[in-house]
């Protein structure tokens, strides 16, 4: 017996606008986030594509008010699925994070700021993976502790502890590098 073709939800013009706005606003952020989790821009793009395919199946009312959290949560789950399937987790090599940047132009004449950024990113790469993730969600993507807790399925208190511990370690290690 043949399996029937599943019903494909027809989206209204308003749904398409909603989905297009989310894609435009968050595609680059999700790609950077997935790259940070996977360590591979190609696999990250596939994960982000899967995330937006799943978004197309959602009505705007189902995720209204928490669409960005929904996108990051689905992206994270998909990335973790990929890592589980491959049964390995790769970490960034030295200097690899600096290659994953936004398409924004760097301010001219900010050599010291660029060096500081590179140093901080290098120090973040030395943090345990769970601290790296919450620090990036907080400081690179601007999520609140509550939003990070929903994305990572950790408690808000645990998120706060991880961020506090990571920031204290980063501050101490950064201070040790500066004369």
N, C-alpha and C positions, 0 to 999 in steps of 0.2 A: 504494500500500500504506500502510495506517495504521501510525503508530508506536505500539508498545505503551505503556501507561501504566507509568512506572517503579515499581518496588517501593517502597512506603512502609514504612519500618521501624517496627514497633510497639514502643513503649517500655513498659517495665515501670513499675510504680508507683514503684519505687526510682529509676529514671531520671528520672521526673517530679519527684521530690523534689530530686534532685541539680540538675536544671536550674532549678527554682524557687528553690533556695537561691542559686545563682550569679546569677540574675536579680536577686533582692532585694538581694544584697550588692554588685553591681557595675554595675547599670544607670545610676545617677547618675554614677559615675566615668567610665564609657565615654561617656556623653552629653557630659560636660564635655570629655573628651579629643577626641572627634570634632568638637565645636564649635570647639575650639582649632585643629584641623587644617583645618576647612572654613570657619570664620568665619560659619557660618549654623546656628542651632539647629534649624531645620526639617530641613535636609539631614542634620544630625548625628543627629537622631532616626531618620530613615530608615536611616542607616548602622548605627546600633545595633540597630534592628529586624532588619536583614539579618544582623547578627552573631549575634543570638540564634536566628534561624531556622536558621542554619548549625550553631549549638550543638545544636539539637534533633536534628540528623542524626548527632551524635556520641554514641557510647556513653561513659558515665562512665569506663570503664577505658581508653579510648583517650587521654583527656586528663588522667587522674588524676595529681595531683602538679604539674601545670603548667597548670591550667585558667585561671587569671587571665592568665598570659602568653599563652595561646592566644586568649582573648577580646580582649586588647589588640592582638595581632598581626593577627587577622582584621579587627578594627575598623579598624586602621591601613591594611591593604591595601585594604579596601573604600573608605575615605575617599580614598585615593590614586587608586583607580580612578575615583571620582566627579570628582576634580580633573582627571585626565587626560582624561576624557570631555568635560568642559566646557572643556578647554584654557585654563584660567585659574586663577590662584591669588590669592585675596583675603587681605589682611592685616587684622587688627583695626584698627578706627578708634580714636582716642584715647578711652578710657573704656569701650570695649565689653567688655573682659575682666571688668571689675567687675560687669557684669550677669550673668555666667555664674558663679554661685556655688552652693555646696551648699545644701541645704534646712535647714542648721543655723542656729540662732539666734545672732546676734552677742552676745558678752558686753557687758553694759551698762557704760557709763563708759569705754570703750576707744577714745576718739577718737584719741589719739596712735597707737595700734596700727593703727587703720583708715587713718590718713593714711600711715603707713609702708608698710603693705601696698599701698596704691594707688600709692605712689611706686615700690616695687619692681616691681609688675606693669607699670607704665609703662616702667620700665627694661628689663624682660624683653622687652617688645614691640619694643624697639629692637635686640635681638640678631638675628643672622642666623637664618633659620628652623630650620636644623639644631641650633643651640645652644638655641633656644627649646624645641624638642621634647624634647631630652634633659634640660634643666633641669626642665621640667614633669613628665616621667616620673619623675625622681629625687625632686624635692622636693614636688610636689603629689600624686603617686600612690605614692611610696615604693618604687619598684623599685630593685633592685640594678643595678650596672653590667652584670653578666652577663645579667640579665633584659632590660635596655634594649637590649643588643647583639642579643639574640634578636628582640626586637620590631622594631627598626629595621634589622636585618641589617647593622649596623656591627660592627667588631671591638671587643672590650672596651677595648683600648688607645685606640682612636679615641673611644669614649664618654668615657673618663676625660679625654682631652685636651680634648674639647669642653666638658665640665662644668668642668674646671679653668679654661680660658680664659674661659668665660662668667662664672663666679663672680668671677674676678679683675677682669674688666671691670665687673661689677655693683658690686663693692666699691668700686672707684675712682670710678665715676660717682656712687654714693650718697654717698661721702665728700665729693665735690666739691659736692654739693647742701646739705650740712649746714655751718653756720658754725662 
